[in-house]
Amino acid sequence: MGMEKVLIALCAALAIGLTAIATAWAQSRIGAAGAGALAEKPELSGTIVILVAIPETMVILGFVIASMILFGGK
């Protein structure tokens, strides 16, 4: 019973941690490209904000999966 709880906690931590790392990587690339695009065309600011916010859905979905792992079990 003890090892099962450890594995469940590890899976939930991976669900959040891996999505957070992937989101950070994606946002760093989008942010750098967005800064370059804004230097040339300032009217793209609304589009850049939306493009930076889209990867955040990965973390939200990771949180949902982690919640399902922790609280959806037996």
All heavy atoms as TSV, in Angstrom:
chain	resi	resn	atom	element	x	y	z
A	1	MET	N	N	0.822	-1.202	0.000
A	1	MET	CA	C	0.000	0.000	0.000
A	1	MET	C	C	0.862	1.261	0.000
A	1	MET	O	O	0.516	2.237	-0.646
A	1	MET	CB	C	-0.932	-0.027	1.218
A	1	MET	CG	C	-1.950	1.068	1.195
A	1	MET	SD	S	-3.090	0.868	-0.140
A	1	MET	CE	C	-4.464	1.736	0.464
A	2	GLY	N	N	2.000	1.237	0.696
A	2	GLY	CA	C	2.851	2.416	0.781
A	2	GLY	C	C	3.497	2.764	-0.543
A	2	GLY	O	O	3.587	3.927	-0.914
A	3	MET	N	N	3.958	1.729	-1.273
A	3	MET	CA	C	4.612	1.971	-2.555
A	3	MET	C	C	3.618	2.480	-3.591
A	3	MET	O	O	3.973	3.278	-4.461
A	3	MET	CB	C	5.284	0.692	-3.037
A	3	MET	CG	C	6.139	0.894	-4.237
A	3	MET	SD	S	7.432	2.066	-3.846
A	3	MET	CE	C	8.669	1.578	-4.971
A	4	GLU	N	N	2.379	2.066	-3.496
A	4	GLU	CA	C	1.350	2.529	-4.429
A	4	GLU	C	C	1.129	4.027	-4.288
A	4	GLU	O	O	1.014	4.745	-5.290
A	4	GLU	CB	C	0.043	1.780	-4.169
A	4	GLU	CG	C	-1.071	2.165	-5.111
A	4	GLU	CD	C	-2.352	1.394	-4.828
A	4	GLU	OE1	O	-2.285	0.293	-4.258
A	4	GLU	OE2	O	-3.416	1.923	-5.174
A	5	LYS	N	N	1.118	4.530	-3.052
A	5	LYS	CA	C	0.945	5.970	-2.830
A	5	LYS	C	C	2.133	6.758	-3.358
A	5	LYS	O	O	1.971	7.849	-3.900
A	5	LYS	CB	C	0.752	6.252	-1.341
A	5	LYS	CG	C	-0.592	5.824	-0.813
A	5	LYS	CD	C	-0.768	6.235	0.622
A	5	LYS	CE	C	-2.133	5.829	1.108
A	5	LYS	NZ	N	-2.386	6.307	2.477
A	6	VAL	N	N	3.319	6.197	-3.219
A	6	VAL	CA	C	4.516	6.865	-3.729
A	6	VAL	C	C	4.452	6.978	-5.249
A	6	VAL	O	O	4.757	8.021	-5.821
A	6	VAL	CB	C	5.790	6.110	-3.286
A	6	VAL	CG1	C	7.020	6.641	-4.003
A	6	VAL	CG2	C	5.965	6.205	-1.783
A	7	LEU	N	N	4.062	5.912	-5.906
A	7	LEU	CA	C	3.968	5.929	-7.369
A	7	LEU	C	C	2.871	6.872	-7.855
A	7	LEU	O	O	3.044	7.549	-8.870
A	7	LEU	CB	C	3.741	4.519	-7.900
A	7	LEU	CG	C	4.940	3.575	-7.774
A	7	LEU	CD1	C	4.556	2.178	-8.232
A	7	LEU	CD2	C	6.124	4.099	-8.530
A	8	ILE	N	N	1.767	6.930	-7.150
A	8	ILE	CA	C	0.697	7.859	-7.505
A	8	ILE	C	C	1.178	9.298	-7.373
A	8	ILE	O	O	0.954	10.135	-8.260
A	8	ILE	CB	C	-0.560	7.605	-6.639
A	8	ILE	CG1	C	-1.216	6.297	-7.068
A	8	ILE	CG2	C	-1.544	8.766	-6.735
A	8	ILE	CD1	C	-2.347	5.857	-6.168
A	9	ALA	N	N	1.880	9.603	-6.281
A	9	ALA	CA	C	2.409	10.955	-6.096
A	9	ALA	C	C	3.451	11.285	-7.157
A	9	ALA	O	O	3.493	12.412	-7.668
A	9	ALA	CB	C	3.013	11.097	-4.701
A	10	LEU	N	N	4.288	10.326	-7.519
A	10	LEU	CA	C	5.297	10.545	-8.553
A	10	LEU	C	C	4.646	10.829	-9.899
A	10	LEU	O	O	5.065	11.741	-10.621
A	10	LEU	CB	C	6.218	9.331	-8.663
A	10	LEU	CG	C	7.277	9.401	-9.755
A	10	LEU	CD1	C	8.266	10.515	-9.459
A	10	LEU	CD2	C	7.967	8.075	-9.896
A	11	CYS	N	N	3.625	10.086	-10.236
A	11	CYS	CA	C	2.923	10.311	-11.508
A	11	CYS	C	C	2.256	11.684	-11.533
A	11	CYS	O	O	2.290	12.372	-12.561
A	11	CYS	CB	C	1.897	9.211	-11.736
A	11	CYS	SG	S	2.641	7.610	-12.075
A	12	ALA	N	N	1.663	12.082	-10.434
A	12	ALA	CA	C	1.035	13.402	-10.375
A	12	ALA	C	C	2.091	14.505	-10.492
A	12	ALA	O	O	1.878	15.505	-11.178
A	12	ALA	CB	C	0.251	13.552	-9.077
A	13	ALA	N	N	3.233	14.321	-9.842
A	13	ALA	CA	C	4.311	15.310	-9.928
A	13	ALA	C	C	4.852	15.400	-11.352
A	13	ALA	O	O	5.151	16.491	-11.842
A	13	ALA	CB	C	5.425	14.956	-8.958
A	14	LEU	N	N	4.975	14.276	-12.020
A	14	LEU	CA	C	5.433	14.286	-13.409
A	14	LEU	C	C	4.424	14.972	-14.325
A	14	LEU	O	O	4.811	15.668	-15.262
A	14	LEU	CB	C	5.696	12.860	-13.896
A	14	LEU	CG	C	6.974	12.206	-13.382
A	14	LEU	CD1	C	7.029	10.752	-13.817
A	14	LEU	CD2	C	8.185	12.959	-13.851
A	15	ALA	N	N	3.142	14.771	-14.066
A	15	ALA	CA	C	2.109	15.398	-14.894
A	15	ALA	C	C	2.196	16.913	-14.820
A	15	ALA	O	O	1.997	17.608	-15.823
A	15	ALA	CB	C	0.725	14.923	-14.462
A	16	ILE	N	N	2.511	17.443	-13.654
A	16	ILE	CA	C	2.643	18.901	-13.512
A	16	ILE	C	C	4.028	19.357	-13.970
A	16	ILE	O	O	4.163	20.330	-14.713
A	16	ILE	CB	C	2.426	19.329	-12.048
A	16	ILE	CG1	C	1.013	19.032	-11.620
A	16	ILE	CG2	C	2.769	20.782	-11.846
A	16	ILE	CD1	C	0.037	20.129	-11.795
A	17	GLY	N	N	5.055	18.664	-13.530
A	17	GLY	CA	C	6.425	19.097	-13.798
A	17	GLY	C	C	6.790	19.101	-15.272
A	17	GLY	O	O	7.381	20.066	-15.768
A	18	LEU	N	N	6.458	18.046	-15.979
A	18	LEU	CA	C	6.812	17.969	-17.393
A	18	LEU	C	C	6.054	18.991	-18.229
A	18	LEU	O	O	6.613	19.585	-19.150
A	18	LEU	CB	C	6.577	16.557	-17.925
A	18	LEU	CG	C	7.523	15.487	-17.366
A	18	LEU	CD1	C	7.153	14.113	-17.908
A	18	LEU	CD2	C	8.957	15.819	-17.665
A	19	THR	N	N	4.792	19.207	-17.898
A	19	THR	CA	C	4.045	20.219	-18.644
A	19	THR	C	C	4.549	21.628	-18.341
A	19	THR	O	O	4.563	22.485	-19.218
A	19	THR	CB	C	2.537	20.134	-18.356
A	19	THR	OG1	O	2.316	20.253	-16.940
A	19	THR	CG2	C	1.953	18.833	-18.846
A	20	ALA	N	N	5.002	21.846	-17.105
A	20	ALA	CA	C	5.547	23.161	-16.761
A	20	ALA	C	C	6.853	23.420	-17.505
A	20	ALA	O	O	7.090	24.529	-18.003
A	20	ALA	CB	C	5.772	23.264	-15.254
A	21	ILE	N	N	7.698	22.402	-17.609
A	21	ILE	CA	C	8.958	22.555	-18.343
A	21	ILE	C	C	8.684	22.799	-19.830
A	21	ILE	O	O	9.307	23.666	-20.451
A	21	ILE	CB	C	9.849	21.323	-18.132
A	21	ILE	CG1	C	10.357	21.300	-16.691
A	21	ILE	CG2	C	11.020	21.311	-19.105
A	21	ILE	CD1	C	11.053	20.027	-16.300
A	22	ALA	N	N	7.749	22.051	-20.393
A	22	ALA	CA	C	7.413	22.225	-21.807
A	22	ALA	C	C	6.828	23.611	-22.067
A	22	ALA	O	O	7.153	24.254	-23.076
A	22	ALA	CB	C	6.435	21.144	-22.252
A	23	THR	N	N	6.010	24.088	-21.160
A	23	THR	CA	C	5.427	25.421	-21.311
A	23	THR	C	C	6.495	26.505	-21.222
A	23	THR	O	O	6.489	27.456	-22.001
A	23	THR	CB	C	4.341	25.653	-20.249
A	23	THR	OG1	O	3.289	24.723	-20.476
A	23	THR	CG2	C	3.786	27.057	-20.305
A	24	ALA	N	N	7.422	26.346	-20.286
A	24	ALA	CA	C	8.496	27.325	-20.150
A	24	ALA	C	C	9.346	27.381	-21.413
A	24	ALA	O	O	9.721	28.462	-21.875
A	24	ALA	CB	C	9.362	26.988	-18.944
A	25	TRP	N	N	9.638	26.233	-21.977
A	25	TRP	CA	C	10.437	26.185	-23.198
A	25	TRP	C	C	9.683	26.866	-24.354
A	25	TRP	O	O	10.254	27.671	-25.091
A	25	TRP	CB	C	10.771	24.745	-23.557
A	25	TRP	CG	C	11.588	24.628	-24.791
A	25	TRP	CD1	C	12.927	24.856	-24.922
A	25	TRP	CD2	C	11.107	24.278	-26.086
A	25	TRP	NE1	N	13.307	24.660	-26.221
A	25	TRP	CE2	C	12.204	24.304	-26.961
A	25	TRP	CE3	C	9.859	23.941	-26.597
A	25	TRP	CZ2	C	12.099	24.018	-28.298
A	25	TRP	CZ3	C	9.761	23.649	-27.936
A	25	TRP	CH2	C	10.862	23.686	-28.772
A	26	ALA	N	N	8.402	26.541	-24.499
A	26	ALA	CA	C	7.603	27.119	-25.579
A	26	ALA	C	C	7.472	28.631	-25.416
A	26	ALA	O	O	7.597	29.389	-26.394
A	26	ALA	CB	C	6.229	26.466	-25.633
A	27	GLN	N	N	7.228	29.084	-24.206
A	27	GLN	CA	C	7.056	30.520	-23.991
A	27	GLN	C	C	8.362	31.283	-24.194
A	27	GLN	O	O	8.341	32.433	-24.628
A	27	GLN	CB	C	6.493	30.797	-22.602
A	27	GLN	CG	C	5.024	30.506	-22.512
A	27	GLN	CD	C	4.449	30.845	-21.152
A	27	GLN	OE1	O	5.143	30.815	-20.149
A	27	GLN	NE2	N	3.165	31.150	-21.128
A	28	SER	N	N	9.493	30.652	-23.893
A	28	SER	CA	C	10.760	31.348	-24.133
A	28	SER	C	C	10.982	31.556	-25.626
A	28	SER	O	O	11.451	32.618	-26.045
A	28	SER	CB	C	11.920	30.567	-23.526
A	28	SER	OG	O	12.164	29.372	-24.254
A	29	ARG	N	N	10.634	30.551	-26.429
A	29	ARG	CA	C	10.779	30.698	-27.879
A	29	ARG	C	C	9.786	31.716	-28.433
A	29	ARG	O	O	10.131	32.542	-29.273
A	29	ARG	CB	C	10.562	29.351	-28.570
A	29	ARG	CG	C	11.499	28.259	-28.151
A	29	ARG	CD	C	12.892	28.556	-28.661
A	29	ARG	NE	N	13.826	27.589	-28.155
A	29	ARG	CZ	C	14.638	26.887	-28.911
A	29	ARG	NH1	N	14.658	27.068	-30.206
A	29	ARG	NH2	N	15.471	26.038	-28.370
A	30	ILE	N	N	8.565	31.653	-27.986
A	30	ILE	CA	C	7.536	32.573	-28.471
A	30	ILE	C	C	7.853	34.006	-28.027
A	30	ILE	O	O	7.682	34.958	-28.784
A	30	ILE	CB	C	6.142	32.141	-27.978
A	30	ILE	CG1	C	5.747	30.818	-28.623
A	30	ILE	CG2	C	5.100	33.212	-28.275
A	30	ILE	CD1	C	4.513	30.189	-28.009
A	31	GLY	N	N	8.334	34.152	-26.797
A	31	GLY	CA	C	8.661	35.481	-26.289
A	31	GLY	C	C	9.794	36.136	-27.069
A	31	GLY	O	O	9.735	37.325	-27.378
A	32	ALA	N	N	10.809	35.350	-27.391
A	32	ALA	CA	C	11.929	35.901	-28.158
A	32	ALA	C	C	11.484	36.306	-29.561
A	32	ALA	O	O	11.835	37.386	-30.056
A	32	ALA	CB	C	13.055	34.888	-28.235
A	33	ALA	N	N	10.716	35.450	-30.194
A	33	ALA	CA	C	10.218	35.773	-31.533
A	33	ALA	C	C	9.235	36.945	-31.474
A	33	ALA	O	O	9.211	37.799	-32.372
A	33	ALA	CB	C	9.542	34.554	-32.151
A	34	GLY	N	N	8.433	36.999	-30.434
A	34	GLY	CA	C	7.473	38.084	-30.276
A	34	GLY	C	C	8.150	39.425	-30.068
A	34	GLY	O	O	7.693	40.451	-30.579
A	35	ALA	N	N	9.253	39.433	-29.322
A	35	ALA	CA	C	9.983	40.687	-29.112
A	35	ALA	C	C	10.541	41.197	-30.442
A	35	ALA	O	O	10.503	42.404	-30.713
A	35	ALA	CB	C	11.100	40.480	-28.107
A	36	GLY	N	N	11.039	40.292	-31.262
A	36	GLY	CA	C	11.535	40.696	-32.575
A	36	GLY	C	C	10.427	41.207	-33.475
A	36	GLY	O	O	10.600	42.186	-34.204
A	37	ALA	N	N	9.286	40.531	-33.417
A	37	ALA	CA	C	8.162	40.957	-34.249
A	37	ALA	C	C	7.624	42.315	-33.795
A	37	ALA	O	O	7.256	43.156	-34.629
A	37	ALA	CB	C	7.047	39.915	-34.205
A	38	LEU	N	N	7.581	42.544	-32.488
A	38	LEU	CA	C	7.087	43.833	-31.981
A	38	LEU	C	C	8.030	44.976	-32.319
A	38	LEU	O	O	7.589	46.126	-32.446
A	38	LEU	CB	C	6.881	43.763	-30.467
A	38	LEU	CG	C	5.646	43.004	-30.008
A	38	LEU	CD1	C	5.607	42.915	-28.492
A	38	LEU	CD2	C	4.388	43.661	-30.530
A	39	ALA	N	N	9.315	44.680	-32.444
A	39	ALA	CA	C	10.261	45.733	-32.816
A	39	ALA	C	C	9.987	46.238	-34.232
A	39	ALA	O	O	10.198	47.409	-34.530
A	39	ALA	CB	C	11.687	45.209	-32.719
A	40	GLU	N	N	9.512	45.327	-35.083
A	40	GLU	CA	C	9.241	45.709	-36.465
A	40	GLU	C	C	7.809	46.193	-36.673
A	40	GLU	O	O	7.566	47.106	-37.456
A	40	GLU	CB	C	9.533	44.533	-37.394
A	40	GLU	CG	C	11.004	44.170	-37.433
A	40	GLU	CD	C	11.285	43.022	-38.363
A	40	GLU	OE1	O	10.407	42.666	-39.176
A	40	GLU	OE2	O	12.393	42.476	-38.275
A	41	LYS	N	N	6.850	45.536	-36.008
A	41	LYS	CA	C	5.439	45.897	-36.189
A	41	LYS	C	C	4.760	45.984	-34.819
A	41	LYS	O	O	4.246	44.986	-34.301
A	41	LYS	CB	C	4.725	44.838	-37.029
A	41	LYS	CG	C	5.185	44.777	-38.461
A	41	LYS	CD	C	4.325	43.803	-39.233
A	41	LYS	CE	C	4.758	43.769	-40.681
A	41	LYS	NZ	N	3.946	42.843	-41.447
A	42	PRO	N	N	4.712	47.136	-34.208
A	42	PRO	CA	C	4.104	47.283	-32.870
A	42	PRO	C	C	2.608	46.944	-32.834
A	42	PRO	O	O	2.071	46.649	-31.766
A	42	PRO	CB	C	4.323	48.755	-32.528
A	42	PRO	CG	C	5.388	49.228	-33.444
A	42	PRO	CD	C	5.326	48.365	-34.658
A	43	GLU	N	N	1.941	46.962	-33.954
A	43	GLU	CA	C	0.501	46.659	-33.964
A	43	GLU	C	C	0.208	45.184	-33.711
A	43	GLU	O	O	-0.952	44.797	-33.545
A	43	GLU	CB	C	-0.138	47.112	-35.278
A	43	GLU	CG	C	0.362	46.406	-36.522
A	43	GLU	CD	C	1.564	47.065	-37.170
A	43	GLU	OE1	O	2.150	48.002	-36.599
A	43	GLU	OE2	O	1.926	46.626	-38.268
A	44	LEU	N	N	1.224	44.338	-33.654
A	44	LEU	CA	C	1.032	42.907	-33.394
A	44	LEU	C	C	1.002	42.558	-31.907
A	44	LEU	O	O	1.014	41.387	-31.560
A	44	LEU	CB	C	2.149	42.096	-34.067
A	44	LEU	CG	C	2.170	42.080	-35.586
A	44	LEU	CD1	C	3.389	41.326	-36.087
A	44	LEU	CD2	C	0.904	41.448	-36.116
A	45	SER	N	N	0.946	43.548	-31.043
A	45	SER	CA	C	1.049	43.286	-29.604
A	45	SER	C	C	-0.077	42.382	-29.091
A	45	SER	O	O	0.169	41.494	-28.265
A	45	SER	CB	C	1.072	44.589	-28.817
A	45	SER	OG	O	-0.121	45.312	-29.024
A	46	GLY	N	N	-1.288	42.570	-29.556
A	46	GLY	CA	C	-2.398	41.712	-29.127
A	46	GLY	C	C	-2.202	40.268	-29.547
A	46	GLY	O	O	-2.459	39.335	-28.774
A	47	THR	N	N	-1.726	40.064	-30.754
A	47	THR	CA	C	-1.475	38.712	-31.253
A	47	THR	C	C	-0.370	38.032	-30.457
A	47	THR	O	O	-0.479	36.852	-30.119
A	47	THR	CB	C	-1.082	38.770	-32.743
A	47	THR	OG1	O	-2.107	39.433	-33.458
A	47	THR	CG2	C	-0.860	37.390	-33.305
A	48	ILE	N	N	0.682	38.767	-30.127
A	48	ILE	CA	C	1.807	38.205	-29.382
A	48	ILE	C	C	1.352	37.795	-27.977
A	48	ILE	O	O	1.749	36.743	-27.473
A	48	ILE	CB	C	2.980	39.204	-29.318
A	48	ILE	CG1	C	3.460	39.564	-30.714
A	48	ILE	CG2	C	4.121	38.648	-28.490
A	48	ILE	CD1	C	3.949	38.410	-31.542
A	49	VAL	N	N	0.522	38.606	-27.341
A	49	VAL	CA	C	0.022	38.266	-26.006
A	49	VAL	C	C	-0.778	36.962	-26.058
A	49	VAL	O	O	-0.641	36.092	-25.191
A	49	VAL	CB	C	-0.833	39.420	-25.430
A	49	VAL	CG1	C	-1.579	38.990	-24.195
A	49	VAL	CG2	C	0.045	40.620	-25.134
A	50	ILE	N	N	-1.602	36.813	-27.066
A	50	ILE	CA	C	-2.385	35.582	-27.212
A	50	ILE	C	C	-1.466	34.386	-27.448
A	50	ILE	O	O	-1.655	33.313	-26.860
A	50	ILE	CB	C	-3.414	35.732	-28.345
A	50	ILE	CG1	C	-4.484	36.739	-27.937
A	50	ILE	CG2	C	-4.040	34.392	-28.696
A	50	ILE	CD1	C	-5.413	37.139	-29.051
A	51	LEU	N	N	-0.457	34.554	-28.287
A	51	LEU	CA	C	0.456	33.452	-28.580
A	51	LEU	C	C	1.285	33.050	-27.367
A	51	LEU	O	O	1.628	31.879	-27.203
A	51	LEU	CB	C	1.377	33.827	-29.741
A	51	LEU	CG	C	0.713	33.908	-31.113
A	51	LEU	CD1	C	1.717	34.395	-32.155
A	51	LEU	CD2	C	0.147	32.560	-31.512
A	52	VAL	N	N	1.597	33.993	-26.493
A	52	VAL	CA	C	2.321	33.660	-25.264
A	52	VAL	C	C	1.396	32.944	-24.274
A	52	VAL	O	O	1.838	32.083	-23.520
A	52	VAL	CB	C	2.940	34.932	-24.647
A	52	VAL	CG1	C	3.492	34.660	-23.263
A	52	VAL	CG2	C	4.048	35.458	-25.539
A	53	ALA	N	N	0.110	33.277	-24.293
A	53	ALA	CA	C	-0.825	32.688	-23.335
A	53	ALA	C	C	-1.270	31.280	-23.720
A	53	ALA	O	O	-1.652	30.494	-22.852
A	53	ALA	CB	C	-2.047	33.584	-23.189
A	54	ILE	N	N	-1.220	30.926	-24.983
A	54	ILE	CA	C	-1.714	29.621	-25.428
A	54	ILE	C	C	-0.988	28.445	-24.762
A	54	ILE	O	O	-1.637	27.490	-24.331
A	54	ILE	CB	C	-1.676	29.527	-26.970
A	54	ILE	CG1	C	-2.794	30.384	-27.550
A	54	ILE	CG2	C	-1.818	28.086	-27.449
A	54	ILE	CD1	C	-2.760	30.499	-29.057
A	55	PRO	N	N	0.342	28.459	-24.620
A	55	PRO	CA	C	0.998	27.310	-23.980
A	55	PRO	C	C	0.604	27.088	-22.522
A	55	PRO	O	O	0.797	25.993	-21.986
A	55	PRO	CB	C	2.491	27.634	-24.091
A	55	PRO	CG	C	2.600	28.551	-25.230
A	55	PRO	CD	C	1.336	29.351	-25.220
A	56	GLU	N	N	0.056	28.107	-21.870
A	56	GLU	CA	C	-0.389	27.936	-20.485
A	56	GLU	C	C	-1.463	26.866	-20.352
A	56	GLU	O	O	-1.636	26.291	-19.281
A	56	GLU	CB	C	-0.917	29.251	-19.928
A	56	GLU	CG	C	0.153	30.236	-19.578
A	56	GLU	CD	C	1.043	29.775	-18.442
A	56	GLU	OE1	O	0.554	29.128	-17.509
A	56	GLU	OE2	O	2.236	30.065	-18.513
A	57	THR	N	N	-2.174	26.592	-21.440
A	57	THR	CA	C	-3.187	25.544	-21.365
A	57	THR	C	C	-2.565	24.178	-21.093
A	57	THR	O	O	-3.217	23.308	-20.516
A	57	THR	CB	C	-4.010	25.476	-22.664
A	57	THR	OG1	O	-3.141	25.228	-23.763
A	57	THR	CG2	C	-4.776	26.760	-22.895
A	58	MET	N	N	-1.295	23.990	-21.478
A	58	MET	CA	C	-0.628	22.717	-21.187
A	58	MET	C	C	-0.501	22.508	-19.682
A	58	MET	O	O	-0.715	21.403	-19.185
A	58	MET	CB	C	0.759	22.662	-21.832
A	58	MET	CG	C	0.738	22.390	-23.303
A	58	MET	SD	S	2.320	21.920	-23.996
A	58	MET	CE	C	3.347	23.308	-23.617
A	59	VAL	N	N	-0.154	23.564	-18.949
A	59	VAL	CA	C	-0.021	23.439	-17.503
A	59	VAL	C	C	-1.387	23.201	-16.864
A	59	VAL	O	O	-1.514	22.406	-15.933
A	59	VAL	CB	C	0.657	24.690	-16.903
A	59	VAL	CG1	C	0.682	24.623	-15.394
A	59	VAL	CG2	C	2.063	24.818	-17.441
A	60	ILE	N	N	-2.402	23.864	-17.374
A	60	ILE	CA	C	-3.748	23.663	-16.836
A	60	ILE	C	C	-4.187	22.224	-17.063
A	60	ILE	O	O	-4.737	21.575	-16.151
A	60	ILE	CB	C	-4.732	24.664	-17.471
A	60	ILE	CG1	C	-4.388	26.083	-17.030
A	60	ILE	CG2	C	-6.176	24.322	-17.101
A	60	ILE	CD1	C	-5.110	27.165	-17.794
A	61	LEU	N	N	-3.930	21.692	-18.250
A	61	LEU	CA	C	-4.285	20.294	-18.513
A	61	LEU	C	C	-3.451	19.342	-17.671
A	61	LEU	O	O	-3.947	18.311	-17.213
A	61	LEU	CB	C	-4.124	19.987	-20.001
A	61	LEU	CG	C	-5.115	20.696	-20.914
A	61	LEU	CD1	C	-4.779	20.410	-22.366
A	61	LEU	CD2	C	-6.529	20.277	-20.601
A	62	GLY	N	N	-2.183	19.663	-17.441
A	62	GLY	CA	C	-1.350	18.852	-16.555
A	62	GLY	C	C	-1.893	18.844	-15.139
A	62	GLY	O	O	-1.883	17.815	-14.456
A	63	PHE	N	N	-2.385	19.997	-14.687
A	63	PHE	CA	C	-2.995	20.072	-13.358
A	63	PHE	C	C	-4.262	19.222	-13.280
A	63	PHE	O	O	-4.507	18.541	-12.281
A	63	PHE	CB	C	-3.316	21.519	-13.010
A	63	PHE	CG	C	-4.017	21.685	-11.697
A	63	PHE	CD1	C	-3.332	21.516	-10.511
A	63	PHE	CD2	C	-5.361	21.999	-11.649
A	63	PHE	CE1	C	-3.973	21.654	-9.295
A	63	PHE	CE2	C	-6.016	22.141	-10.458
A	63	PHE	CZ	C	-5.317	21.973	-9.261
A	64	VAL	N	N	-5.059	19.255	-14.338
A	64	VAL	CA	C	-6.278	18.434	-14.368
A	64	VAL	C	C	-5.928	16.949	-14.315
A	64	VAL	O	O	-6.538	16.186	-13.563
A	64	VAL	CB	C	-7.118	18.764	-15.623
A	64	VAL	CG1	C	-8.232	17.762	-15.823
A	64	VAL	CG2	C	-7.672	20.172	-15.535
A	65	ILE	N	N	-4.926	16.545	-15.080
A	65	ILE	CA	C	-4.505	15.146	-15.074
A	65	ILE	C	C	-3.969	14.754	-13.702
A	65	ILE	O	O	-4.273	13.675	-13.183
A	65	ILE	CB	C	-3.456	14.885	-16.183
A	65	ILE	CG1	C	-4.068	15.122	-17.549
A	65	ILE	CG2	C	-2.857	13.505	-16.065
A	65	ILE	CD1	C	-5.208	14.202	-17.887
A	66	ALA	N	N	-3.147	15.625	-13.087
A	66	ALA	CA	C	-2.623	15.337	-11.756
A	66	ALA	C	C	-3.749	15.210	-10.725
A	66	ALA	O	O	-3.726	14.326	-9.866
A	66	ALA	CB	C	-1.635	16.415	-11.328
A	67	SER	N	N	-4.763	16.066	-10.843
A	67	SER	CA	C	-5.915	15.974	-9.936
A	67	SER	C	C	-6.668	14.664	-10.155
A	67	SER	O	O	-7.104	14.038	-9.175
A	67	SER	CB	C	-6.855	17.149	-10.158
A	67	SER	OG	O	-6.214	18.347	-9.847
A	68	MET	N	N	-6.807	14.267	-11.402
A	68	MET	CA	C	-7.483	12.999	-11.688
A	68	MET	C	C	-6.677	11.827	-11.124
A	68	MET	O	O	-7.253	10.871	-10.615
A	68	MET	CB	C	-7.690	12.840	-13.189
A	68	MET	CG	C	-8.731	13.766	-13.762
A	68	MET	SD	S	-8.822	13.739	-15.547
A	68	MET	CE	C	-9.316	12.069	-15.851
A	69	ILE	N	N	-5.361	11.895	-11.222
A	69	ILE	CA	C	-4.517	10.835	-10.683
A	69	ILE	C	C	-4.642	10.761	-9.171
A	69	ILE	O	O	-4.792	9.683	-8.592
A	69	ILE	CB	C	-3.036	11.050	-11.088
A	69	ILE	CG1	C	-2.862	10.797	-12.586
A	69	ILE	CG2	C	-2.114	10.137	-10.292
A	69	ILE	CD1	C	-1.499	11.204	-13.118
A	70	LEU	N	N	-4.604	11.922	-8.503
A	70	LEU	CA	C	-4.615	11.936	-7.043
A	70	LEU	C	C	-5.995	11.638	-6.458
A	70	LEU	O	O	-6.106	10.915	-5.463
A	70	LEU	CB	C	-4.132	13.295	-6.534
A	70	LEU	CG	C	-2.658	13.591	-6.722
A	70	LEU	CD1	C	-2.354	15.015	-6.315
A	70	LEU	CD2	C	-1.815	12.616	-5.946
A	71	PHE	N	N	-7.032	12.216	-7.033
A	71	PHE	CA	C	-8.354	12.133	-6.418
A	71	PHE	C	C	-9.337	11.241	-7.157
A	71	PHE	O	O	-10.434	10.992	-6.671
A	71	PHE	CB	C	-8.958	13.525	-6.260
A	71	PHE	CG	C	-8.067	14.460	-5.509
A	71	PHE	CD1	C	-7.537	15.582	-6.122
A	71	PHE	CD2	C	-7.722	14.213	-4.197
A	71	PHE	CE1	C	-6.712	16.447	-5.454
A	71	PHE	CE2	C	-6.891	15.057	-3.494
A	71	PHE	CZ	C	-6.369	16.190	-4.135
A	72	GLY	N	N	-8.975	10.774	-8.326
A	72	GLY	CA	C	-9.880	9.950	-9.107
A	72	GLY	C	C	-9.715	8.455	-8.871
A	72	GLY	O	O	-10.429	7.643	-9.429
A	73	GLY	N	N	-8.771	8.120	-8.026
A	73	GLY	CA	C	-8.496	6.705	-7.756
A	73	GLY	C	C	-9.520	6.050	-6.865
A	73	GLY	O	O	-10.622	6.545	-6.651
A	74	LYS	N	N	-9.125	4.955	-6.319
A	74	LYS	CA	C	-10.018	4.138	-5.494
A	74	LYS	C	C	-10.460	4.832	-4.232
A	74	LYS	O	O	-9.866	5.419	-3.509
A	74	LYS	CB	C	-9.334	2.844	-5.088
A	74	LYS	CG	C	-8.634	2.168	-6.180
A	74	LYS	CD	C	-7.888	0.975	-5.633
A	74	LYS	CE	C	-6.633	0.767	-6.427
A	74	LYS	NZ	N	-5.848	-0.301	-6.042
